[in-house]
Amino acid sequence: MLKNIIKHTYHVSREDRNSQNGHSSFVIWFTGLSGSGKSTIANQLEKKLFDLGIKTYSLDGDNIRSGLNKGLSFTEEDRTENNRRIAEVAKLFMDAGLVTITAFISPLAEDREKAKEVIGDEDFIEIFVNTPLEVCEERDVKGLYKKARQGEIKNFTGISSPYEAPVNPDIEIKTENERIEESVERIFQVLKGKLAYNE
């Protein structure tokens, strides 16, 4: 710990915010290849929760890299730092009483485990959007896989950089086998019990 750094304790706690909101706060961590459907499912899940009066906020990979993490590259070292910052920011939003939804490739198991340690095991829900590489390439809505195959993009996950699939995620989604609405509903059924706040 850095010298002369003393964390300040505020009168309003996470528990106070959860009580006022009427629901618990935690982090939903979507992981999967580029084009797997992470952001699409996360977006639909947030809309469902929001419509039910749940206080939410979404953190998306491209959005974060456009601001907070725009100085980071896609080397393994910078990916690790990217994930560390995301975990810390997600924890802040969780402390603010929000159900925080993150959608990032987060390709390395060690980095996801570190994120879980930062956020807390009981507050970290890992969702693996398990879409095969060939399906992601077929979708390729951003044209990134084509550029990666042509060598125009370096350190691209699934092509020139590894993706370590979760071994035991809380929820696994196979987008080629179910519709988005089905995936969202299945996730929601898991979340329902966790949302209930008990003082």
RAMOUR-V710816 format. One record per residue. SS is DSSP state (hx for helix, st for strand, lp for the rest). OMEGA is omega in radians with two decimals (NA if undefined). D_LAST is the distance of its C-alpha to the last C-alpha in whole Angstrom. Layout:
[[SS,OMEGA,D_LAST] [SS,OMEGA,D_LAST]]
//
This chain:
[[lp,-3.14,32] [lp,3.10,34] [lp,3.08,36] [lp,3.06,35] [lp,-3.14,31] [lp,-3.13,28] [lp,-3.13,25] [lp,3.10,24] [lp,-3.11,20] [lp,-3.12,19] [lp,-3.12,17] [lp,-3.08,15] [lp,3.04,13] [hx,3.13,12] [hx,3.10,8] [hx,-3.12,9] [hx,3.11,11] [hx,3.13,9] [hx,3.12,7] [hx,-3.14,11] [hx,-3.12,12] [lp,3.08,10] [lp,3.11,10] [lp,3.05,10] [lp,-3.12,13] [lp,-3.09,16] [st,3.04,19] [st,-3.01,22] [st,3.08,25] [st,3.06,28] [st,-3.14,31] [lp,-3.13,35] [lp,3.01,38] [lp,-3.13,40] [lp,-3.11,40] [lp,-3.10,38] [lp,-3.11,36] [hx,-3.04,33] [hx,3.14,33] [hx,3.14,34] [hx,3.13,31] [hx,-3.14,28] [hx,3.14,29] [hx,3.10,29] [hx,3.13,26] [hx,3.13,25] [hx,3.13,26] [hx,-3.13,25] [hx,-3.14,21] [hx,-3.14,22] [hx,3.11,24] [lp,3.10,21] [lp,3.12,19] [lp,3.11,17] [lp,-3.03,18] [st,2.92,20] [st,-3.14,23] [st,3.04,26] [st,-3.08,28] [st,-3.05,31] [hx,-3.11,34] [hx,-3.13,37] [hx,-3.14,35] [hx,3.13,33] [hx,3.07,37] [lp,-3.11,38] [lp,-3.06,37] [lp,-3.05,34] [lp,-3.08,36] [lp,3.12,40] [lp,-3.10,42] [lp,3.10,41] [lp,-3.14,43] [lp,3.00,43] [lp,-3.12,44] [hx,3.14,42] [hx,-3.12,41] [hx,3.05,40] [hx,3.12,38] [hx,3.11,36] [hx,3.08,35] [hx,-3.14,34] [hx,3.13,32] [hx,-3.14,30] [hx,3.12,30] [hx,-3.14,28] [hx,-3.13,26] [hx,3.12,25] [hx,3.12,25] [hx,3.12,23] [hx,3.10,20] [hx,3.12,21] [hx,3.09,20] [hx,3.12,17] [hx,3.11,16] [lp,3.07,17] [lp,-3.07,14] [lp,2.91,17] [st,-2.99,17] [st,-3.08,20] [st,3.10,23] [st,3.11,26] [st,-3.10,30] [lp,3.08,32] [lp,-3.10,35] [lp,-2.93,34] [lp,-3.03,37] [lp,-3.11,36] [hx,-3.12,34] [hx,3.13,34] [hx,3.09,32] [hx,3.12,30] [hx,3.10,29] [hx,3.10,29] [hx,3.11,26] [hx,3.12,24] [hx,3.13,24] [hx,-3.05,23] [hx,-3.10,20] [lp,-3.04,19] [hx,-3.06,20] [hx,-3.13,17] [hx,-3.04,16] [st,3.12,20] [st,-3.09,21] [st,3.11,25] [st,-3.14,27] [st,3.06,31] [st,-2.97,33] [lp,3.12,36] [lp,-3.10,39] [lp,-3.14,43] [hx,-3.10,44] [hx,3.09,47] [hx,3.09,45] [hx,3.12,44] [hx,3.11,47] [hx,3.12,48] [hx,3.07,46] [lp,-3.06,46] [lp,-3.13,45] [lp,-3.12,45] [lp,-3.06,49] [hx,-3.13,47] [hx,3.12,48] [hx,3.13,52] [hx,3.13,52] [hx,3.11,50] [hx,-3.14,53] [lp,3.12,56] [lp,-3.11,55] [lp,3.10,54] [lp,-3.14,50] [lp,3.07,49] [lp,-3.11,47] [lp,-3.06,45] [st,3.13,43] [lp,-3.14,44] [lp,-3.12,48] [lp,3.11,49] [st,-3.00,45] [lp,2.93,43] [lp,3.14,40] [lp,-3.07,38] [lp,3.07,36] [lp,3.14,33] [lp,-3.08,34] [lp,-3.13,30] [lp,3.08,28] [lp,3.13,25] [st,3.06,27] [st,-3.14,31] [st,3.06,32] [lp,-2.96,36] [lp,3.13,37] [lp,-3.10,41] [lp,-3.13,39] [lp,3.14,37] [lp,-3.13,37] [hx,-3.11,34] [hx,3.12,32] [hx,3.13,32] [hx,-3.13,31] [hx,-3.13,28] [hx,3.13,27] [hx,3.09,27] [hx,-3.10,25] [hx,3.13,22] [hx,3.09,22] [hx,-3.07,21] [hx,-2.99,18] [hx,-3.14,17] [hx,-3.09,15] [hx,-3.12,13] [hx,-3.09,13] [lp,-3.13,10] [lp,3.09,6] [lp,-3.12,4] [lp,NA,0]]
//
